[in-house]
Amino acid sequence: QVQLVESGGGLGQPGRSLRLSCVASGTTFSRYIMGWYRQAPGKQRELVASITSDGSTNYPDSVKARFTISRDNAKNTLILQMNSLKPEDTAVYYCNARHEKASWLTYWGQGTRVTVSS
């Protein structure tokens, strides 16, 4: 059974930073495209960042140059470094794993809440 466990959410101030972590278990982490999604109240879940097994990354314009996704395949860990936080970054953030050769093998974490407010 694949499990994804996020941590690191909480209250952040505008302009400051937060770091989210996701630890995977029960699978071969390196064979998955990993991603962070977020869902704000009343909005659809959206992609925040993704990273392939070989380290290629993708970001939407809304977070480009502020957020950085990284992975450590040896530690089965995914990181999202969020800098220059904005109030509109407030959302529940979810870790996602999608098998690179079998997209139906997709898993989600339980989510971690991020609130950006002064």
C-alpha positions in Angstrom: 0.0 0.0 0.0 1.4 3.3 -1.1 1.4 6.0 1.5 2.2 9.7 1.1 2.5 11.7 4.3 2.9 15.5 4.1 4.2 17.8 6.8 5.4 21.4 7.2 2.2 23.4 6.7 1.0 26.1 9.0 0.8 29.8 9.3 3.2 31.9 7.2 3.5 35.6 6.8 3.4 37.4 3.5 6.9 37.6 2.0 8.2 34.9 4.2 8.9 31.2 3.5 7.5 27.8 4.3 8.8 24.3 3.5 6.6 21.3 2.9 7.8 17.7 2.9 6.2 14.5 1.7 7.5 11.1 2.6 6.5 8.1 0.5 6.4 4.5 1.5 5.2 1.2 0.1 6.6 1.7 -3.4 9.6 2.5 -5.6 9.7 6.2 -5.2 12.0 6.8 -8.1 9.5 5.4 -10.7 7.0 8.1 -9.9 6.4 11.6 -11.2 5.8 13.6 -8.1 3.8 16.7 -7.7 2.3 19.2 -5.3 -1.3 20.4 -5.8 -3.3 22.8 -3.8 -7.0 23.5 -3.2 -8.2 26.8 -1.9 -11.7 27.1 -0.4 -14.3 27.2 -3.1 -11.8 26.5 -5.9 -10.6 23.5 -7.9 -7.5 21.6 -7.0 -4.6 22.9 -9.1 -1.0 21.9 -9.9 1.6 23.8 -8.0 4.7 22.0 -9.1 5.8 18.6 -10.5 9.1 16.8 -10.9 10.0 13.8 -13.0 12.2 10.9 -11.9 15.2 12.5 -13.6 14.6 15.9 -12.0 12.8 17.9 -14.7 10.4 20.4 -13.1 7.3 22.2 -14.1 5.5 25.2 -12.5 2.5 27.3 -13.3 3.2 31.0 -13.7 1.5 31.8 -10.4 4.3 30.2 -8.4 7.2 30.3 -10.9 10.4 31.8 -9.4 8.9 31.6 -5.9 8.4 27.9 -5.3 11.0 25.2 -5.8 10.2 21.4 -5.9 12.9 18.9 -5.3 13.2 15.2 -4.5 15.5 12.8 -2.8 15.0 9.4 -4.2 17.3 7.7 -1.7 15.1 9.1 1.2 11.7 8.8 -0.6 11.2 12.4 0.1 9.6 15.3 -1.9 10.1 18.9 -0.9 8.3 22.1 -1.8 10.2 25.3 -0.8 7.8 28.2 -0.9 9.3 31.7 -0.8 7.8 35.1 -1.1 4.5 33.8 0.2 1.3 35.6 -0.8 -2.1 35.5 0.8 -3.4 33.8 -2.3 -1.1 30.8 -1.6 -3.5 29.9 1.3 -4.8 26.4 0.6 -4.5 22.8 1.5 -1.5 21.3 -0.2 -1.5 17.8 -1.4 1.4 15.5 -2.4 0.8 13.4 -5.5 2.6 10.4 -7.0 1.9 9.2 -10.5 3.7 6.2 -12.0 5.8 7.3 -15.0 4.7 4.3 -17.1 1.3 3.6 -15.6 -0.7 6.8 -15.0 -3.6 4.9 -13.4 -1.3 4.3 -10.5 -1.8 7.6 -8.8 -1.8 8.3 -5.1 -2.5 11.3 -2.9 -1.5 12.4 0.5 -4.0 13.6 3.1 -3.0 17.2 2.7 -1.4 19.9 4.8 -2.9 23.3 5.4 -1.0 26.5 4.6 -2.3 29.8 5.7 -0.6 33.0 4.6 -1.6 36.0 6.7 -0.1 38.8 8.6 
